Amino acid sequence: MTDNYKPYERRVTRRKRTSDSARKSVDKIMSDGKKRSVEEIISVMWDELEEHNKNHHLSGRKVGRFIPTRNELRHHMGRHSSEKYESAEFDILTGSRRSKRTNNTEKKYWCKI
């Protein structure tokens, strides 16, 4: 082993940044003002990709290169929450707003008007 190898030290990893095209797509999706969770935003992005491929007669496998991961999207929405988006916890079953996060809540985001 080399002298500079220290297994007890954690490696520093950089957070992967959300691509510009993904950010533009998220802004376009969120511009209607509906409250959406991260999973719902990603689902809409996949639907738009499918529609685009269908309209342009592209077949084969779907490549979601411009669709961010859940963690990237959570980070992006959290970082820009004060600028563009608002967020709150909502009950999964009733859809009512909750003050604290529990097992039966999900965080939803919407665009400030």
C-alpha positions in Angstrom: 0.0 0.0 0.0 1.0 3.5 -0.6 1.7 6.0 2.2 -1.0 8.4 1.3 -3.8 5.7 1.4 -6.0 6.2 4.5 -9.1 3.9 4.4 -10.6 5.6 7.5 -11.0 8.9 5.7 -14.1 9.3 3.7 -13.8 10.2 0.1 -15.1 13.6 -0.9 -17.6 13.3 -3.7 -19.0 16.2 -5.6 -22.7 16.5 -6.1 -23.8 16.1 -9.7 -25.4 19.2 -10.9 -28.8 19.2 -12.5 -28.3 19.9 -16.2 -29.5 23.1 -17.8 -32.0 21.3 -20.1 -33.4 19.5 -17.1 -33.8 22.7 -15.2 -35.6 24.3 -18.1 -37.9 21.3 -18.4 -38.7 21.5 -14.7 -39.4 25.2 -14.9 -41.7 24.6 -17.9 -43.6 21.8 -16.0 -43.9 23.7 -12.8 -45.1 27.0 -14.5 -48.7 25.8 -14.4 -48.8 26.3 -10.6 -49.9 22.7 -9.7 -48.6 21.1 -6.6 -46.3 18.2 -7.5 -44.0 15.8 -5.7 -40.6 14.9 -7.0 -41.9 11.6 -8.4 -44.7 13.3 -10.2 -42.3 15.8 -11.8 -40.1 13.0 -13.0 -43.2 11.1 -14.3 -44.3 14.1 -16.3 -40.8 14.4 -17.7 -40.8 10.8 -18.9 -44.3 11.4 -20.4 -43.0 14.4 -22.3 -40.0 12.4 -23.6 -42.3 9.6 -24.8 -44.6 12.1 -26.5 -41.5 13.8 -28.2 -40.2 10.4 -29.4 -43.7 9.5 -30.7 -44.1 12.8 -32.6 -40.6 12.6 -34.2 -41.0 8.9 -35.1 -38.2 7.8 -32.9 -38.4 4.2 -31.8 -36.2 2.0 -29.7 -35.3 2.4 -26.1 -36.1 5.6 -24.1 -33.0 7.5 -23.1 -33.6 9.8 -20.2 -30.3 11.6 -20.3 -31.9 14.9 -19.5 -34.1 13.6 -16.7 -32.6 14.2 -13.3 -32.5 11.6 -10.5 -34.8 12.1 -7.5 -31.9 13.3 -5.4 -30.7 15.8 -8.0 -34.3 17.1 -8.3 -34.8 17.3 -4.6 -31.6 19.3 -4.2 -32.5 21.6 -7.1 -36.0 22.3 -5.8 -34.7 22.8 -2.3 -32.0 25.2 -3.4 -34.3 27.3 -5.5 -37.3 27.1 -3.2 -37.0 30.7 -1.9 -36.4 32.1 -5.4 -38.9 30.2 -7.7 -40.7 27.5 -5.8 -42.6 27.0 -2.6 -42.9 23.6 -0.8 -44.9 22.0 2.0 -45.7 18.6 3.5 -49.0 17.1 2.4 -50.9 14.0 3.7 -50.7 11.2 1.1 -54.2 9.9 1.8 -56.2 13.2 2.2 -54.0 15.7 0.4 -54.3 18.2 3.2 -51.4 20.2 4.3 -49.4 19.1 7.4 -47.0 21.0 9.5 -44.6 18.2 10.2 -43.1 15.3 8.1 -44.4 11.9 9.0 -44.6 8.5 7.3 -47.8 9.4 5.6 -46.7 12.7 4.1 -44.9 13.8 1.0 -43.2 17.0 0.1 -44.8 18.9 -2.8 -43.5 21.9 -4.7 -45.3 24.6 -6.7 -44.2 27.7 -8.6 -44.6 31.1 -6.9 -47.1 33.3 -8.7 
